[in-house]
Amino acid sequence: MSASAAHSHHLSPAFPGRAPWGTASKLRAWQQGAMERYVQEQPRDFLAVATPGAGKTTFALTLASWLLHHHVVQQVTVVAPTEHLKKQWAEAAARIGIKLDPEYSAGPLGREYDGIAVTYAGVGVRPMLHRNRVEQRKTLVILDEIHHAGDSKSWGEACLEAFEPATRRLALTGTPFRSDTNPIPFVTYEEDNAGIRRSAADYTYGYGSALSDGVVRPVIFLSYSGNMRWRTKAGDEIAARLGEPMTKDAISQAWRTALDPRGDWMPSVLRAADQRLTEVRKGIPDAGALVIASDQDSARAYAKLIREITGTKATLVLSDDAGASNRIDEFSASEDRWMVAVRMVSEGVDVPRLAVGVYATTISTPLFFAQAVGRFVRSRRRGETASVFLPTVPDLLTFANEMEKERDHALDKPKKQGEEDPYAESEKEMDEANKQQDEDTGEQEQFSFEALESEAVFDRVLYDGAEFGMQAHPGSDEEQDYLGIPGLLEPDQVQLLLQKRQARQIAHSRKKPDTEADLLELPAERRPVVSHKEMMELRKQLNTLVGAYVHQSGKPHGVIHTELRRVCGGPPSAEATAGQLRQRIAKVQEWATRMR
């Protein structure tokens, strides 16, 4: 490495000529820094953690080229999560002169190739085939999105068996954390002060650093709430406002009601997202939008809605469809507006022009959310912004507010003392996020219900850990204020503009007659989402008061709860909102006072 190269990693990627976008001969500052660290230390194993969109592929292939050129290795094996990503790797490698065979299955490799690109599933089927290959020739193994090697025990064991003899191993990930404690192969774990073993990266380039360097786009999250009504398996009709404090089960059912394509919530949000896309395309002419759907039926219905709203056809990508990879490539190369995909985060949707997203799935793990948002943050030039539309769900708002928080993968669960780690109880959801099938997964049987009615209300904007806006009807001037934010802005300009829009909205609201103020017109920061812990406290308080009233009145618990429901209205306590619980607490206190 030259002296000038040694100093170059201190330059901002915005420095003229410093960082051409995409795979190129010149490296971004973090890529140069990671290269220098690797060349200096020459480790057998190296874990690079870089935020989605930062350019992990460019770094890895540059390193591969260096190792091949210096005869440290003779061949390269790239392991990717999916078939689509495997082909993407081969195409990117070809651009810098490394020829990888993405169709390799067995036998000797053609002399024209420098290596192969395979999937984790492929390694899992034939680990000894790949072990024999790395034993015969000095091999660099690039493990893309290495956290996927912890998805199943067989995949992890297969990777260990296949690549244990490799000369060099480079592990890459944008989201190193997992919600479970499955160890990730070839990752070093170190104990922290609490005795918990956490993954130790050799080089880390987080979203916050990438944002300040202009490598990724700032993300504006637009959250929508609204009134939902559904029928439970027991036949009870329940009405609730999305975003109100509720039990976990009720949140799940309200969320699924919102995403039902037959209601009004999804059409309203898709219409708003399309308006946002039109605004963004004034500054980014080829900007595209993506809906991430939960299943194939919903995806088809969303595509139909988009056609009705926009008058143009959306590209529909279903992962079990043989032409899915080609459709992604065609959309990426076109200037079409909309694509709808089923959980294609795991399928490797890599379309740099995506700038608007709709999160229309009920998966609520931090890993899946980070990967989903990662589809929209890849920056091609300074000033581009990304916009992601969300339902007002506590977990999602938390993840959105913690975009810049860097996490490691923990092998040990912390002992529960005080408030629980929200990322420590997601094993079931993590399994759900990692499933490859797109059809019904049985979740519907667990919470069997019928969505009856939904409406959308613009709720708030989340940006850089802060919240802006007041609730407004879809199509209102207040909503348009936020949908009309320019698509080309520097991060500090986004913050300033949001503050101005909120101040204007509040001033306008104060001039309204009371009869027109039909929504909860409070600034976003005064509408916090109540946690599950607070909900548990309310239910505990109600049950304690009912227990005391049982002794006072001589009536059974069930009779008192039924009477409270009759007088105050609403569903059983387990599905009641915070407001309904507080109302019942006040009522039972009133009854107890009368009996004294």
Buried (B, 14 or more C-beta within 10 A) or exposed (E): EEEEEEEBBEBEBEEEEBBEBEBBEEBBBBBBBBBBBBBEEEBEBBBBBBBBBBBBBBBBBBBBBBBBEEEEBBBBBBBBBBBBBBBBBBEBBBEBEBEBBBEBEEEEBEEEBBBBBBBBBBBBEBBEBBBEBBEEEBBBBBBBBBBBBBBBEBBBBBBBBBBBBBBBBBBBBBBBBBBBBBBBBBBBBEEEEEEBBBBBBBBBBBBBBBBEBBBBBBBBBBBBBBBBBBBBEEEEEBBBBBBBBBBEBBBBBBBBBBBBBEBBBBBBBBBBBBBBBBBBBEBBEBBBBBBBBBBBBBBBBBBBBBEEBBEEEBBBBBBEBEEBBEBBBEBBEBEBBBBBBBBBBBBBBBBBBBBBBBBBBBBBBBBBBBBBBBBBBBBBEEBBBBBBBBBBBBBBBBBBBBBBBBBBBBBBEEEEEEEEEBBBEBBEBBBBBBEEEBEEBEBEEEBEBEBBBBBBBBBBBBBBEBBBBBBBBBBEEBBBBBBBBBBBBEBEBBBEBBEEBBEEBBEBBEEEEEEEEEBBBEBBEEBEBBBBEEBEBBBEBBEEBBEEBBEEBEBEEEEBBEBBBEEBEBBBBEBBBBBBBBBBBEBBEEBBEEEE
